[in-house]
């Protein structure tokens, strides 16, 4: 047998089968780390911008909703208020409204100063003024000069009864409260209502409050008898007099013949809920609506807008009776006017509110620390740098002015 020998051939080493060197791997890893770091930075910036945009959108939505509530209340100022003739001795409105302590709602403001019994106007009847305002005094520098609003009307409270209204249909014992056929306007059993009698004095129309004391000026609507809400004899008439009926409260006996809400800026305390959001600039507060309760003459507070630095009110008046606007005044102009003068002269209420949208953005620079709040020469220049504890960070907020314009069309209803 022939023996075959196997010959092994050595395969030569070529570059096609070579691996990465350590240097090459290190270079690739460095490049990958740099790319990841760049991507992470870009992603972080995207997240920050998205957060700012989302926060700004939330602020704008909150502003639209909250300020629409305020605009509606301004437009309804005076609705359902008694019109006692100035100087009339037949009825004096000795109603104490707010019992809230001074400085409790806004520094430098005493809410009781706006009570009808304390009217500073030359009107001995103390007829309720539809709207009043003042500027904070004696407060800290960043709070000094912020305006405060008090609005009176039957319709401004946070209960459904305050939207009810009607008139007496019929004469004498056959009279009843007219029903409209819808729950929005119809009075209902248990509603506490007031009644105003339409009269003429010195060839001028007035709406006198029926009843002359805290014991008989209001009426609780009973369950319907025969489909009619029959008023007591004091509310009936044996003539063709017209009686208007306005709902005020759904559960509490009345202490005064209307509802009242106050608007102001206040920074809630550290343990108060809801508190000031973390995104709000130092020194800013919250815009509140305070609903005055009939039960104890104190208030329920409702925050409407966050991060508010200032509020200024401007009134447009027809002071010469020609039907046009000839005067613009600041928050103090109505204080010396009677209720009748306010009804006949007030044409427009303009409120400007300074706030910011979103939170602090280190990549954003606001152009100036002084912002004009107010219109028609009224108002003031607000110094953002004076906000408590803000330092130079004022420039990193997107400051914005909200303007509310309301015509008090219901002031004579």
ZINOR-V939073 format. One record per residue. N is the residue number from 1. RES is the residue in one letter. SS is DSSP state (h for helix, s for strand, l for the rest). PSI is psi in radians with two decimals (* if undefined). Layout:
N;RES;SS;PSI + N;RES;SS;PSI
This chain:
1;X;l;2.35 + 2;X;l;2.31 + 3;X;l;2.24 + 4;X;l;2.35 + 5;X;l;2.32 + 6;X;l;2.23 + 7;X;l;2.14 + 8;X;l;2.31 + 9;X;l;2.32 + 10;X;l;2.18 + 11;X;l;2.20 + 12;X;l;2.56 + 13;X;l;2.24 + 14;X;l;2.86 + 15;X;h;-0.36 + 16;X;h;-0.34 + 17;X;h;0.24 + 18;X;l;2.57 + 19;X;l;-3.11 + 20;X;l;2.51 + 21;X;l;2.87 + 22;X;h;-0.66 + 23;X;h;-0.75 + 24;X;h;-0.72 + 25;X;h;-0.69 + 26;X;h;-0.72 + 27;X;h;-0.78 + 28;X;h;-0.75 + 29;X;h;-0.71 + 30;X;h;-0.75 + 31;X;h;-0.76 + 32;X;h;-0.73 + 33;X;h;-0.74 + 34;X;h;-0.77 + 35;X;h;-0.76 + 36;X;h;-0.74 + 37;X;h;-0.72 + 38;X;h;-0.76 + 39;X;h;-0.71 + 40;X;h;-0.72 + 41;X;h;-0.75 + 42;X;h;-0.73 + 43;X;h;-0.72 + 44;X;h;-0.73 + 45;X;h;-0.67 + 46;X;h;-0.77 + 47;X;h;-0.74 + 48;X;h;-0.79 + 49;X;h;-0.74 + 50;X;h;-0.69 + 51;X;h;-0.73 + 52;X;h;-0.78 + 53;X;h;-0.72 + 54;X;h;-0.77 + 55;X;h;-0.68 + 56;X;h;-0.72 + 57;X;h;-0.75 + 58;X;h;-0.73 + 59;X;h;-0.73 + 60;X;h;-0.72 + 61;X;h;-0.79 + 62;X;h;-0.71 + 63;X;h;-0.75 + 64;X;h;-0.81 + 65;X;h;-0.89 + 66;X;h;-0.74 + 67;X;h;-0.39 + 68;X;h;-0.62 + 69;X;h;-0.77 + 70;X;h;-0.76 + 71;X;h;-0.73 + 72;X;h;-0.75 + 73;X;h;-0.69 + 74;X;h;-0.72 + 75;X;h;-0.47 + 76;X;l;0.09 + 77;X;l;2.27 + 78;X;l;-0.15 + 79;X;l;2.18 + 80;X;l;0.18 + 81;X;l;2.56 + 82;X;l;2.57 + 83;X;l;1.24 + 84;X;l;2.28 + 85;X;l;2.41 + 86;X;l;2.35 + 87;X;l;0.00 + 88;X;l;2.38 + 89;X;l;-0.01 + 90;X;l;-0.46 + 91;X;l;2.21 + 92;X;l;2.22 + 93;X;l;1.35 + 94;X;l;0.96 + 95;X;l;2.17 + 96;X;l;2.11 + 97;X;l;-1.66 + 98;X;l;2.36 + 99;X;l;0.31 + 100;X;l;2.38 + 101;X;l;2.63 + 102;X;l;2.48 + 103;X;l;-0.03 + 104;X;l;-0.57 + 105;X;l;-0.69 + 106;X;l;2.35 + 107;X;l;2.35 + 108;X;l;0.13 + 109;X;l;2.30 + 110;X;l;1.84 + 111;X;h;-0.51 + 112;X;h;-0.32 + 113;X;h;-0.35 + 114;X;h;0.04 + 115;X;l;2.48 + 116;X;h;-0.58 + 117;X;h;-0.32 + 118;X;h;0.28 + 119;X;l;2.24 + 120;X;l;-0.18 + 121;X;l;2.73 + 122;X;l;1.15 + 123;X;l;1.72 + 124;X;l;-0.29 + 125;X;l;-0.27 + 126;X;l;0.60 + 127;X;l;2.40 + 128;X;l;2.30 + 129;X;l;2.38 + 130;X;l;-0.62 + 131;X;s;2.46 + 132;X;s;2.79 + 133;X;s;2.87 + 134;X;s;2.97 + 135;X;s;2.37 + 136;X;l;2.41 + 137;X;l;2.67 + 138;X;l;0.23 + 139;X;l;-3.13 + 140;X;l;2.86 + 141;X;l;-0.73 + 142;X;l;-0.27 + 143;X;l;-0.32 + 144;X;l;2.25 + 145;X;l;-0.05 + 146;X;l;2.39 + 147;X;s;2.74 + 148;X;s;2.34 + 149;X;s;2.42 + 150;X;s;2.13 + 151;X;s;2.29 + 152;X;s;2.27 + 153;X;s;2.74 + 154;X;l;-0.41 + 155;X;l;-0.01 + 156;X;l;-0.08 + 157;X;l;2.95 + 158;X;l;0.87 + 159;X;l;2.65 + 160;X;h;-0.51 + 161;X;h;-0.57 + 162;X;h;-0.23 + 163;X;h;-0.06 + 164;X;l;2.49 + 165;X;s;2.78 + 166;X;s;-2.84 + 167;X;s;2.90 + 168;X;s;2.22 + 169;X;s;2.08 + 170;X;l;3.09 + 171;X;l;2.45 + 172;X;h;-2.45 + 173;X;h;-0.25 + 174;X;h;0.04 + 175;X;l;2.67 + 176;X;s;2.88 + 177;X;s;2.13 + 178;X;l;2.34 + 179;X;l;2.39 + 180;X;l;-0.31 + 181;X;l;0.26 + 182;X;l;2.56 + 183;X;l;-0.32 + 184;X;l;-0.74 + 185;X;l;-0.49 + 186;X;l;2.36 + 187;X;l;2.72 + 188;X;l;2.81 + 189;X;l;2.33 + 190;X;l;-0.24 + 191;X;l;2.34 + 192;X;s;2.09 + 193;X;s;2.79 + 194;X;s;2.78 + 195;X;s;2.29 + 196;X;s;2.30 + 197;X;s;2.18 + 198;X;s;2.09 + 199;X;s;2.93 + 200;X;s;2.21 + 201;X;s;2.21 + 202;X;l;0.73 + 203;X;l;0.41 + 204;X;s;2.49 + 205;X;s;2.45 + 206;X;s;2.84 + 207;X;s;1.68 + 208;X;s;2.45 + 209;X;s;2.26 + 210;X;l;2.22 + 211;X;l;2.59 + 212;X;l;0.22 + 213;X;l;2.99 + 214;X;l;-0.23 + 215;X;l;-0.36 + 216;X;l;0.27 + 217;X;l;-0.29 + 218;X;s;2.88 + 219;X;s;2.34 + 220;X;s;2.12 + 221;X;l;2.19 + 222;X;l;3.07 + 223;X;l;2.54 + 224;X;l;2.32 + 225;X;s;1.97 + 226;X;l;0.49 + 227;X;l;0.12 + 228;X;s;2.46 + 229;X;l;1.74 + 230;X;l;2.13 + 231;X;l;2.79 + 232;X;l;2.90 + 233;X;h;-0.60 + 234;X;h;-0.38 + 235;X;h;-0.08 + 236;X;l;2.96 + 237;X;l;2.60 + 238;X;l;0.27 + 239;X;l;-2.85 + 240;X;l;0.37 + 241;X;l;2.62 + 242;X;s;2.28 + 243;X;s;2.14 + 244;X;s;2.45 + 245;X;s;2.27 + 246;X;s;2.27 + 247;X;s;2.49 + 248;X;s;-0.90 + 249;X;s;2.65 + 250;X;l;-0.16 + 251;X;l;-0.15 + 252;X;l;2.33 + 253;X;l;2.54 + 254;X;l;2.47 + 255;X;l;-0.31 + 256;X;l;2.71 + 257;X;l;0.77 + 258;X;l;-3.14 + 259;X;s;2.80 + 260;X;s;2.39 + 261;X;s;2.51 + 262;X;s;2.49 + 263;X;s;2.37 + 264;X;s;2.94 + 265;X;s;2.26 + 266;X;s;2.49 + 267;X;l;2.05 + 268;X;l;2.68 + 269;X;l;2.92 + 270;X;l;-0.46 + 271;X;l;0.05 + 272;X;l;2.49 + 273;X;l;2.29 + 274;X;l;2.52 + 275;X;l;3.10 + 276;X;l;2.27 + 277;X;l;2.59 + 278;X;l;-0.46 + 279;X;l;-0.24 + 280;X;l;2.48 + 281;X;l;2.54 + 282;X;l;2.44 + 283;X;l;-0.27 + 284;X;l;2.84 + 285;X;s;-2.78 + 286;X;s;2.48 + 287;X;s;2.15 + 288;X;s;2.59 + 289;X;s;2.14 + 290;X;s;2.11 + 291;X;s;2.10 + 292;X;s;2.16 + 293;X;l;2.50 + 294;X;l;-0.41 + 295;X;l;-0.80 + 296;X;l;0.09 + 297;X;l;0.36 + 298;X;l;-2.99 + 299;X;s;2.67 + 300;X;s;2.25 + 301;X;s;2.34 + 302;X;s;1.97 + 303;X;s;2.30 + 304;X;s;-0.56 + 305;X;s;2.34 + 306;X;s;2.88 + 307;X;s;0.74 + 308;X;s;2.27 + 309;X;s;-0.62 + 310;X;s;2.74 + 311;X;s;2.29 + 312;X;s;2.43 + 313;X;s;2.38 + 314;X;s;2.30 + 315;X;s;2.39 + 316;X;s;2.18 + 317;X;s;2.64 + 318;X;l;1.50 + 319;X;l;-0.26 + 320;X;l;0.04 + 321;X;l;0.32 + 322;X;l;0.06 + 323;X;l;-0.20 + 324;X;l;3.01 + 325;X;l;2.19 + 326;X;l;0.04 + 327;X;s;2.40 + 328;X;s;2.26 + 329;X;s;2.81 + 330;X;l;-2.83 + 331;X;l;-0.32 + 332;X;l;-0.14 + 333;X;h;-0.54 + 334;X;h;-0.22 + 335;X;h;-0.49 + 336;X;h;0.22 + 337;X;l;2.52 + 338;X;l;2.93 + 339;X;h;-0.69 + 340;X;h;-0.71 + 341;X;h;-0.67 + 342;X;h;-0.74 + 343;X;h;-0.71 + 344;X;h;-0.39 + 345;X;h;-0.49 + 346;X;s;2.13 + 347;X;s;-0.53 + 348;X;s;2.51 + 349;X;s;2.19 + 350;X;s;2.15 + 351;X;s;2.27 + 352;X;s;2.33 + 353;X;s;2.20 + 354;X;s;2.13 + 355;X;s;-3.03 + 356;X;s;2.66 + 357;X;s;2.41 + 358;X;l;-2.99 + 359;X;l;-2.90 + 360;X;l;2.41 + 361;X;l;1.87 + 362;X;l;-0.34 + 363;X;l;0.07 + 364;X;l;2.48 + 365;X;l;2.03 + 366;X;l;2.46 + 367;X;l;-0.51 + 368;X;l;2.61 + 369;X;l;-0.23 + 370;X;s;2.18 + 371;X;s;2.29 + 372;X;s;2.14 + 373;X;s;2.00 + 374;X;l;2.91 + 375;X;l;2.88 + 376;X;l;0.62 + 377;X;l;-0.15 + 378;X;l;2.89 + 379;X;l;-2.64 + 380;X;s;2.98 + 381;X;s;2.08 + 382;X;s;2.30 + 383;X;s;1.84 + 384;X;h;-0.55 + 385;X;h;-0.24 + 386;X;h;-0.12 + 387;X;l;2.43 + 388;X;l;2.03 + 389;X;l;0.17 + 390;X;l;-0.47 + 391;X;h;-2.33 + 392;X;h;0.04 + 393;X;h;-0.15 + 394;X;h;-0.54 + 395;X;h;-0.20 + 396;X;h;0.27 + 397;X;l;2.55 + 398;X;s;1.55 + 399;X;s;2.52 + 400;X;s;2.51 + 401;X;s;2.13 + 402;X;s;2.33 + 403;X;s;2.21 + 404;X;s;2.20 + 405;X;s;2.13 + 406;X;s;2.35 + 407;X;l;2.11 + 408;X;l;1.22 + 409;X;l;-0.34 + 410;X;l;0.11 + 411;X;l;-0.33 + 412;X;l;0.32 + 413;X;l;*
